[in-house]
Amino acid sequence: MHRPIDDSGYGTGDGYGTGDGTGGGYGSGDRGAPGPVPSPYRSHPVPAAGPAGSWSSPGDGVPDPGRVDPRVLGALLARHGWQRRGGAAGRYGRWTPPGGQASGGTSLLVPDSLAFPDCEDLIGEALTALARSAAPSAREVLTGLAVPSDEVRWWREVPPGPAGTVPWPAQEKFRAAARGILLAGALAVRGRAGYHGSRHRSAARAALEPVVVGTDPGGRVLTAFLPVPPGRPVAVRLYHALHAAREAVDYQRATGGMEAFDSAVEAGVSRELTEALVALVRGTEGARVALEWAPAAGVPEGCAARPEPVEFSPGDLPALREASARYLTDEPSVPVRITGAVVRLRRSGPRGEGTVKLRVLGGAEVGHVRVALDEEAYRTAGHAHLVGLPIRVVGRLESRGGFRRLTEASGVVPVQVDETERDRLMKALHENLDFFEEACGPEEDR
């Protein structure tokens, strides 16, 4: 199912009042004189007025006909399998659902351009028919119109379950693999690396928040709509990365060499992508990934106008797994200078070296890191935490463990911050005093 294109609320109130704004009816508090019997039907909510120039008509979830380009509508219908069955050349076309789907006899009369006075009326009737159509592709067309989007589509060939559908556990794995592929694309937009680990992950997830996802009723097809903007950079990076991964697999299977995977990193291939592709293909007879560009936004530079689907088979799994392991071991550690707030301190006794956990404020694209410190540096970190100050530390961010550990730490010093940030850090300290119990007690006491 899709996320709604236009979420209309149900208005305020509890639905049992008298409708006159007095708060009568059930729940009014007048136990001696019950209010009038409420209507068995909930009144239709009055839609709030949308902002000037909004894309969708208020309240009905159907795009505004005056803002729909008929050429874009026709391109989306053709993309999603609708068939043009004739019509006056240069004036309009008659479109029917794909594959003879049972949709109550739905057909759409779509103008070829806006050159005629009744074009907007015809587009409005076509959009209303799409909204009422039982064809699953109708909702995808409306989604593409409401928010111009690039589309990423996945297919998996899996043995059918009861009633010809894919079992729920297999569908869950399918969705997880698709999410992994999108996340790998978003990570590659932030920077090229054979292994990203925890780096850039928050920014990558934020870039995917506007994505809308739709599923085929049978569970074999999944479609993601990436709004343009901000999702086009992710779609373009995935286009290059998927083709580079396919070429690298072909090279490895033909020659046994892994060199192509090294050069594919620049195109966006990473451990995260190869792991997601393994999850997509494992347990299937094959899988495909295809991209389609938003008709309203045109074709991005350096990409094919109609990209062919990229296919992977179970025979590709050994190469993908070997590449994944190679990326994990070959990604070097990164020299960094991190500023972070101490959120946890731990050592085995009252003296000696210890480990601190920092919430990173700057210097690295990770959320938290652990740092092993000598006794003096550990004491400095503890004092900074007590007075609500972050610390600055120089070291190397290790790839092992996902870039969550800083080694060769040195130069630990407190950092002055503005009063607002200091107050916030002090508040966090008072809310988490148990951290200091860990710092002061010996390891065996915990």
C-alpha positions, 0 to 999 in steps of 0.5 A, a space after each residue: 500500500 502507498 502512503 496517502 498522497 494527501 492525508 485529510 484529517 477528521 477534524 477536531 472534536 470527538 464526533 459525538 457532539 451536537 455540531 453546534 459547537 456547544 460540546 453537547 451530546 455524549 460526554 458533555 457532563 450533563 448526566 441528568 438531561 442526556 443530549 440529543 441522539 447523535 447521528 449514526 453517520 460522521 459528518 464529512 470533515 471540512 478541508 482546511 484551505 491549502 496554501 496558495 499554489 499547492 499541488 493537490 486539490 484540498 481534501 480529495 487527494 487528486 492532483 489539481 487538473 490545472 497543474 497536470 501536463 497531459 504529456 506527463 500524464 500520458 508518459 506515466 500511464 504508458 510507464 505503468 502499463 496502460 494501453 492507448 486504444 486509439 483516439 483522434 490523432 493530435 487531440 486525445 487518446 483513450 487509455 485502458 488499464 494494463 493486462 486487462 485488469 478488472 477495474 470496472 470498465 475504467 478507461 481514460 480520455 486524455 488530451 494530447 496537449 492543452 490546446 483545446 478549451 475542454 482539456 482541463 475538464 478531460 484531465 479532471 475526469 481522468 484523474 477522478 477515474 484514476 482515483 476510483 479505479 481498482 487497478 493498482 497502477 492507478 494509484 502509482 500514476 496519481 503518486 507520480 503526478 502529485 509529487 514528481 518523482 523518480 521511480 526505483 522498482 524491484 522485482 524478485 522471482 520467488 516460489 509462490 505461497 498460498 493463493 499464489 502470493 509471496 509469504 510474509 517473511 519473504 516480503 519482509 526480507 524484500 522490503 529490508 533489501 530494498 531499504 538497504 539499496 536506497 540507503 547505500 545510494 544515499 550514503 554514496 551521495 554523501 561520499 564514496 567509500 568501500 565501507 561507510 559503517 556508521 558514517 553519514 548514516 543520519 544524513 542518509 536516512 534524513 535524505 530518504 524521509 520523503 520517499 513514498 513506497 508502494 507494493 504489488 499485491 502479490 509481493 513480487 514487485 516493490 516501487 519507491 518514489 523519490 521526489 525531485 527534489 530532493 531525491 534525484 541525487 540518490 536516484 542518479 547515484 543508484 543508477 551508476 552504482 547498480 550498473 557498476 556493480 553489474 559490470 564488476 560481477 561480470 568481470 569477476 565471474 569471467 576472470 576471477 579478479 576483483 579489480 573491477 570492484 575497486 574502481 566501482 567504489 567511485 561509482 557508488 558501490 560499497 559494502 552496504 550496496 553489495 550486502 543489500 544486493 545479496 539480501 535481495 537475491 538470496 532465496 530467489 531465482 533472480 532479481 531486477 532493479 530498474 529506474 525511471 526518471 520523472 517525466 516532469 523533470 527530464 533525464 539527468 545528465 549522464 544517464 540513459 533516457 530509458 535505463 534497462 533493468 539491472 539483473 542479478 541471479 543466484 550465480 552472482 552471490 559468491 562475487 558479491 559476498 567476496 566484494 563485501 568482505 573485501 570492502 570491509 577489510 580494505 577500508 582504511 582508518 581515518 585521521 580525525 579531530 573530534 569534538 564530543 560530549 562525554 556521555 559515559 565513562 568506564 574503567 576497571 578501578 579507581 585509577 588507571 586508564 579507562 574508556 569514554 563514550 562521546 556523542 560527536 558534535 563535530 569532526 566526524 560524520 558519526 553519532 557516537 565513538 568510544 575512546 580508550 584514554 590514559 589516566 590523565 586524559 580520562 581524568 580530564 574527560 571526567 572533569 569536563 563532563 562534571 562542568 558540562 563541557 565537551 572535549 576535543 581529541 585527536 585520533 584515528 577512526 577505525 573501520 573495524 566495528 563500523 567507525 565507532 572507535 577512536 584509537 591512538 587518542 591524544 591531545 584531550 582538552 575541554 572545549 568552551 561552548 556557548 551558555 545554551 549548549 552548556 546548560 543542555 549538557 548539564 541537564 543531560 548530566 543530572 538526568 544520567 548520574 548513573 554514568 558516574 557510578 560506572 566510572 567510580 566503581 570497580 568492574 567486578 562491582 557492576 
